[in-house]
Amino acid sequence: MRLSHTLVPMRPTGTVMIDSHALATLRYIRASMDAARTVAVPGSAGIGVGAIGVAAAILSNGALHPYWLSTWLCAALVGALVGAVLLAHQSCSTGFTLSGTPVRKVFLHLMPSLVAGAVLTLVLFRSASLHAIPGTWLLLYGCALLHTSAVTTRLIAILGGVFVGLALLAFALAEAQQTLILGIGFGAVHIFYGAVMMRRNRGAQS
């Protein structure tokens, strides 16, 4: 009687472990690279937010001067929405996702100072200290930018320093001139930043 043996290829026992280890390593490398990346705030966001700031400055120094606080609060909401949309568009076009680590870091760095600004605005309004609101906005926004520069670019740090300087100037000026400083900061400075960023992007692409 002839015995026939069927040879069955045996899978190396270490294959599953090696594959699992390789996948875990790739996930770790990908997460590390994602965390190390920075977000460049697009120039279009600066110009868009700046245009809203200029419009608010014109209105609050003109016919709507008695309602300057309401005008600037509306402008802040619209500007935040426009900036978020443009940042999201830029992030998606460069491979970032809104739930990714770099974009999440930007919001986490921005939010503490912005929340503090909202709280202090309410406190100053209730205490009838409206003259301190423009300087407070500029100061805390500048601090937010300085904090955010850790995960963005050096230009954002310079921008934050400019806002801190404008805040000190606003605190020293008379109340009638403070809305003008708001227009310079949230309007002209944002537009200047946007123009610089767009010029840098064109230079990088050429």
ZAPADO-270137 format. One record per residue (C-alpha): x, y negated, z; residue in one letter. Coordinates in steps of 0.25 Angstrom, whole numbers, plus 5000, padded with zeros to 4 digits. Each point is the difference from the previous one (the first is absolute). Layout:
<pts>
<x->X y->Y z->Z res->A>
...
</pts>
This chain:
<pts>
<x->5000 y->5000 z->5000 res->M>
<x->5005 y->4986 z->4996 res->R>
<x->4999 y->4989 z->5009 res->L>
<x->4998 y->4986 z->4994 res->S>
<x->5003 y->4988 z->5007 res->H>
<x->4994 y->4986 z->4997 res->T>
<x->5010 y->4989 z->5003 res->L>
<x->4992 y->4988 z->5006 res->V>
<x->5008 y->4987 z->5000 res->P>
<x->5002 y->4996 z->5014 res->M>
<x->4998 y->4985 z->5003 res->R>
<x->5012 y->4995 z->5009 res->P>
<x->4995 y->4997 z->5014 res->T>
<x->5007 y->4987 z->5001 res->G>
<x->4993 y->4994 z->4988 res->T>
<x->4987 y->4994 z->5007 res->V>
<x->5009 y->4995 z->5011 res->M>
<x->5009 y->4993 z->4990 res->I>
<x->4988 y->4994 z->4992 res->D>
<x->4994 y->4995 z->5013 res->S>
<x->5013 y->4994 z->5004 res->H>
<x->5002 y->4993 z->4987 res->A>
<x->4986 y->4994 z->5000 res->L>
<x->5001 y->4995 z->5014 res->A>
<x->5014 y->4994 z->4996 res->T>
<x->4994 y->4993 z->4988 res->L>
<x->4988 y->4995 z->5008 res->R>
<x->5010 y->4994 z->5010 res->Y>
<x->5008 y->4993 z->4989 res->I>
<x->4988 y->4995 z->4994 res->R>
<x->4995 y->4994 z->5013 res->A>
<x->5013 y->4994 z->5003 res->S>
<x->5001 y->4993 z->4986 res->M>
<x->4986 y->4995 z->5001 res->D>
<x->5003 y->4994 z->5014 res->A>
<x->5013 y->4994 z->4996 res->A>
<x->4993 y->4993 z->4988 res->R>
<x->4996 y->4985 z->5001 res->T>
<x->4988 y->4993 z->4994 res->V>
<x->5003 y->4987 z->4991 res->A>
<x->4988 y->4991 z->5002 res->V>
<x->4997 y->4996 z->4985 res->P>
<x->5001 y->4986 z->4995 res->G>
<x->4985 y->5000 z->4995 res->S>
<x->4996 y->5002 z->5015 res->A>
<x->5008 y->4988 z->5004 res->G>
<x->4994 y->4991 z->4988 res->I>
<x->4986 y->5005 z->5003 res->G>
<x->5000 y->4998 z->5015 res->V>
<x->5007 y->4986 z->4997 res->G>
<x->4990 y->4996 z->4990 res->A>
<x->4989 y->5002 z->5011 res->I>
<x->5008 y->4993 z->5010 res->G>
<x->5002 y->4988 z->4991 res->V>
<x->4985 y->5000 z->4997 res->A>
<x->4997 y->5000 z->5015 res->A>
<x->5009 y->4989 z->5003 res->A>
<x->4994 y->4991 z->4989 res->I>
<x->4986 y->5003 z->5006 res->L>
<x->5004 y->4998 z->5014 res->S>
<x->5007 y->4987 z->4998 res->N>
<x->4988 y->4995 z->4991 res->G>
<x->4985 y->5001 z->5001 res->A>
<x->5001 y->5012 z->5010 res->L>
<x->5009 y->4994 z->5010 res->H>
<x->4990 y->5000 z->5011 res->P>
<x->4999 y->5015 z->4997 res->Y>
<x->5015 y->5003 z->4998 res->W>
<x->5000 y->5012 z->5010 res->L>
<x->4989 y->5007 z->4993 res->S>
<x->5006 y->4997 z->4987 res->T>
<x->5013 y->5006 z->5004 res->W>
<x->4994 y->5012 z->5006 res->L>
<x->4993 y->5003 z->4988 res->C>
<x->5012 y->4998 z->4992 res->A>
<x->5008 y->5010 z->5009 res->A>
<x->4990 y->5011 z->4998 res->L>
<x->5000 y->4998 z->4985 res->V>
<x->5015 y->4999 z->5000 res->G>
<x->5002 y->5013 z->5008 res->A>
<x->4990 y->5007 z->4990 res->L>
<x->5007 y->4995 z->4988 res->V>
<x->5014 y->5003 z->5006 res->G>
<x->4996 y->5014 z->5004 res->A>
<x->4994 y->5004 z->4986 res->V>
<x->5013 y->4995 z->4993 res->L>
<x->5009 y->5007 z->5010 res->L>
<x->4992 y->5013 z->4998 res->A>
<x->5001 y->4998 z->4985 res->H>
<x->5015 y->4998 z->5000 res->Q>
<x->5002 y->5012 z->5010 res->S>
<x->4992 y->5009 z->4991 res->C>
<x->5008 y->4996 z->4987 res->S>
<x->5013 y->5002 z->5007 res->T>
<x->4996 y->5014 z->5006 res->G>
<x->4996 y->4996 z->5014 res->F>
<x->4987 y->5004 z->5005 res->T>
<x->4991 y->4992 z->5010 res->L>
<x->5002 y->5012 z->5010 res->S>
<x->5015 y->5001 z->4998 res->G>
<x->5010 y->4996 z->5011 res->T>
<x->5005 y->4987 z->4993 res->P>
<x->4987 y->4994 z->4998 res->V>
<x->4995 y->5004 z->5014 res->R>
<x->5012 y->4994 z->5006 res->K>
<x->4997 y->4987 z->4994 res->V>
<x->4987 y->4999 z->5006 res->F>
<x->5005 y->5005 z->5013 res->L>
<x->5010 y->4989 z->5000 res->H>
<x->4990 y->4989 z->4996 res->L>
<x->4989 y->5003 z->5009 res->M>
<x->5005 y->4997 z->5014 res->P>
<x->5003 y->4985 z->4997 res->S>
<x->4987 y->4999 z->4991 res->L>
<x->4991 y->5005 z->5011 res->V>
<x->5007 y->4991 z->5010 res->A>
<x->4997 y->4989 z->4991 res->G>
<x->4986 y->5003 z->4999 res->A>
<x->4999 y->5001 z->5016 res->V>
<x->5007 y->4987 z->5002 res->L>
<x->4991 y->4993 z->4990 res->T>
<x->4988 y->5004 z->5008 res->L>
<x->5006 y->4996 z->5013 res->V>
<x->5004 y->4986 z->4994 res->L>
<x->4987 y->4998 z->4994 res->F>
<x->4993 y->5003 z->5013 res->R>
<x->5009 y->4990 z->5007 res->S>
<x->4998 y->4989 z->4990 res->A>
<x->5015 y->5001 z->4996 res->S>
<x->4998 y->5000 z->4985 res->L>
<x->5013 y->4991 z->4998 res->H>
<x->5008 y->5012 z->5004 res->A>
<x->4994 y->5010 z->4990 res->I>
<x->5008 y->4997 z->4988 res->P>
<x->5013 y->5001 z->5007 res->G>
<x->4996 y->5013 z->5006 res->T>
<x->4996 y->5006 z->4987 res->W>
<x->5013 y->4996 z->4993 res->L>
<x->5008 y->5005 z->5012 res->L>
<x->4994 y->5013 z->5001 res->L>
<x->4999 y->5002 z->4985 res->Y>
<x->5015 y->4997 z->5000 res->G>
<x->5002 y->5010 z->5011 res->C>
<x->4992 y->5011 z->4992 res->A>
<x->5009 y->4998 z->4988 res->L>
<x->5013 y->5000 z->5008 res->L>
<x->4995 y->5014 z->5006 res->H>
<x->4995 y->5005 z->4986 res->T>
<x->5014 y->4997 z->4994 res->S>
<x->5005 y->5012 z->5007 res->A>
<x->4993 y->5009 z->4990 res->V>
<x->4999 y->4990 z->4988 res->T>
<x->5011 y->4991 z->4995 res->T>
<x->5009 y->4989 z->5005 res->R>
<x->4992 y->4989 z->4993 res->L>
<x->4988 y->5003 z->5009 res->I>
<x->5009 y->4997 z->5012 res->A>
<x->5004 y->4987 z->4993 res->I>
<x->4985 y->4997 z->4998 res->L>
<x->4997 y->5003 z->5014 res->G>
<x->5011 y->4991 z->5005 res->G>
<x->4994 y->4989 z->4991 res->V>
<x->4986 y->5002 z->5007 res->F>
<x->5006 y->4999 z->5013 res->V>
<x->5007 y->4987 z->4997 res->G>
<x->4986 y->4994 z->4994 res->L>
<x->4994 y->5005 z->5013 res->A>
<x->5009 y->4991 z->5008 res->L>
<x->4998 y->4989 z->4991 res->L>
<x->4985 y->5001 z->5001 res->A>
<x->5000 y->5000 z->5015 res->F>
<x->5008 y->4987 z->5000 res->A>
<x->4990 y->4993 z->4990 res->L>
<x->4987 y->4993 z->5002 res->A>
<x->4987 y->5008 z->4999 res->E>
<x->4997 y->4993 z->4987 res->A>
<x->5013 y->5005 z->4993 res->Q>
<x->4999 y->5015 z->5005 res->Q>
<x->4991 y->5004 z->4989 res->T>
<x->5010 y->4995 z->4990 res->L>
<x->5011 y->5009 z->5006 res->I>
<x->4990 y->5012 z->4999 res->L>
<x->4999 y->4997 z->4985 res->G>
<x->5015 y->4999 z->4998 res->I>
<x->5002 y->5013 z->5008 res->G>
<x->4989 y->5009 z->4995 res->F>
<x->4999 y->4993 z->4987 res->G>
<x->5013 y->4995 z->4994 res->A>
<x->5010 y->5009 z->5007 res->V>
<x->4992 y->5012 z->4996 res->H>
<x->5000 y->4996 z->4985 res->I>
<x->5015 y->4997 z->5001 res->F>
<x->5002 y->5014 z->5005 res->Y>
<x->4991 y->5006 z->4989 res->G>
<x->5008 y->4993 z->4989 res->A>
<x->5013 y->5004 z->5006 res->V>
<x->4996 y->5015 z->5001 res->M>
<x->4994 y->4999 z->4985 res->M>
<x->5013 y->4994 z->4995 res->R>
<x->5008 y->5011 z->5007 res->R>
<x->4991 y->5011 z->4994 res->N>
<x->5002 y->4994 z->4986 res->R>
<x->5015 y->5000 z->5003 res->G>
<x->5000 y->5014 z->5004 res->A>
<x->4992 y->5005 z->4988 res->Q>
<x->5009 y->4993 z->4990 res->S>
</pts>
